[in-house]
């Protein structure tokens, strides 16, 4: 997103902001809804069962997405001890990335239909908005599945394997802030290298989704 052209920055932001709202709100709402469904009412008490952006967006994380192309929302607070099953917290961790993948699949349908019809013009504002939301949802899903704290991939592994390996996860938990700082530095200070790494991770997923037929076979 960083550019020397203020006009281009504003144009990019106009497409990224609605895509950001769709992706981040859907991601966090999925975490909250699954947690409540599995017996933990903490997200409901915190007001996270809401489509109101102010309940989900983190100011610094939102600014980061606008400036450097990645960021974060407010984490959904959960209490695994209030859930019904042993692995419910792991399901909650996967709910956010899976919600982003579902939204990406839905957003890809009009893109694929337009491509098949030969009417897709990536410079036309509505198509550019759909394309931006599609890419952002894939990025959010894939990035959050990385097994690095405090991302959802680590939360999933922690929920599944903490009992047999408590010492290992305790050591990682004690150093979460340092690990998160290193991750941010790699993406921010690394500049082009960090963005290239992100593209290397999410591009195969984008290509896979776009290669699927727009509608299930037989419909």
N, C-alpha and C positions, 0 to 999 in steps of 0.2 A: 504493500500500500504506500510506502514512503516514496515520494516523487518530488522533483524540484518544481513541478508545474502545479500551482495551487488549484487551478481549474480541474485538472485531471484528478487530483486528490479528492475534490468535492464530488466529481462524477463517480469515481470508484466507491466512495462512501455511500452514495445514494443507492447503489446496487447491493453493497455489502451489508448495510444496516438491516433491511428487511430480511435478507437471507440469514443474518446473524440472529435475529429475533426468532425466526422459525426453528433454526437448528438448536440454539442453546435452550430456549424455553421448552421445546419438545423433549430434549435430552433430560433436563432436570425434572420436568413433570413426570416423565416415565419412571425415573428413580423413585419419586415421591409416591406415585400411584401404586407401584408394585410393593413398596414397603408397607403402605397402609393396607393393601389387600392381603398381605401376609401377617398382619396383626399389629404392626408398629404404628401407633397414631402420632408419633413425633412429627413427621412432615405435615400432617394436618394441623397440629397445634402451631407449627411455625408458619403456617400460611402458604405452604409450597404446593398445595393442590389448587393452583391458580394459573390463569393465562396472563396475569398482570406482569409485564416485564420487570417492574421494580422489585418483585418478589424473588426474582431469579438472577438478574444480571448483576455482576460485580463491576463497579465503576472502573477500577484499574484494569480488570481483564477485558472489558469492552474497549477501552482506549487502546489496549495492546493489540487487539485484533485490527482496529482501524489503522494503526501505525505500522505494525510489522507482520500482519497477516495471521496471527494466532493469539489466543487468549483463553479466558476461562470464565465460568459463572460461579455463583455462590454454591458451594457444595451442600447437598441435601443432608441434613443431620438425621441419623438413624440410630436406633437402639436394637442391635441384633438379639438381645435377650428377651425382647418383647415379641419376637417373631415365632411362628409356629414350628418351623422346621430347622434342622441343623444347617442346611445349605441355603436358606432363604436369603441371607445377606449376600451370598454369591449371585443369586438370581437378580437381586436388586442392583448389584454392581454391573451386570450385563444389560440391564434394562435400558440404560441411557444410550450406549452405542448401538444396540439393536433398534431402538426408536429412530436413531439417525439413519441407519441402513434402510429401514422401512420407508422413511420420508424420501431418501435418495432414490429408491426403486420407483416410488410414486412420481417423483419429479422427472425421472428419466422417461416415463411413458410418453408425454407429449413431445419430448425431444426426439425420441426414436421414431414416432409416428411422422413428425415433420421431416426428419431425415429421409425416411422411406418415400415420402411424397415429394421430396426435392424442394421443400418450401422453408427449410430452416435457414435463417439468416442471423448469425450470431451477433451482428451489430444492431439488430432491431431491439429496442429497449425491453419489451416483454420477454423475448427469448433470452436476452442477456441476463435478466433477473432470474429466470428459471434455471439457467445454466449455472449462475453463481450460487444459488441455493443448493443445487444438486451437488456441485463440487464441495461446498462447505460442509454439507452433511456427511459426505464420504470422509472428508478430512477429520471431522469431529469423531466419527465412529472409529476410524483406524487409529488415530492418534491416541484416543482414550483407551484403546485396548492394549497399548504398550504396557509391559509389566514393570512400570516405573512408578513409585509413589510420587504424588498422591493420585495417580490416574486410576481409572476403573479397572484396567487390567491387573494392576497390583492388588486392588481391593478384592477382586475375584480370587486371585491366588491365595491371598491372605485368609479369606473366608474358608477356602477349601483345605489348605495345608497347614494352618496355624497350629492345630492340635498336635500333629506329629512332629512339627519343627518349630516349637515356640521360641527357642533361643535365636534362631535365624531371623524370624520376623520381628522379634523384639529389638535386635540390633539395627535392622533397617528402619523400624519405627523411630528409634532414637535419633537417627540421622536423616529423617525425612526432609527437614528444611534445607540441609546441605545438598541433598540429592536434587531437590526441586530447584535450588539456585543454580546448580551445575547445568541442569536441563535447560533452564531459561537462558543461561549464558551461551550455551551451545547454539541455541536457536537465534538469539539476538546478536551476540558478538560474532558468531560464526557467519552471520549474514547470508551470503549466497550459498555457502556450504550447508547451513541449516535448512534453508528453503529447498535445496536440492535433495537433502535427505528426506524431507517430508514428501516431496514429489515422488521420490523413489518408492516410498512406502504406499502412498495412496493411488498412484497412477494405475497399477494392475487392477485394483478394485473398480476404478472408474471404467476401465476398458472392459472388464468382465460384465458389469451391469449393462453397459451400452451394447454389448454383443448379444445379450439375451433378447428373445422376441418381445415386442412391446406388450403382448397380452399372452396369458397362458394358452398353450396349444389346446385346440378343441373348443375355444370360446368364439 
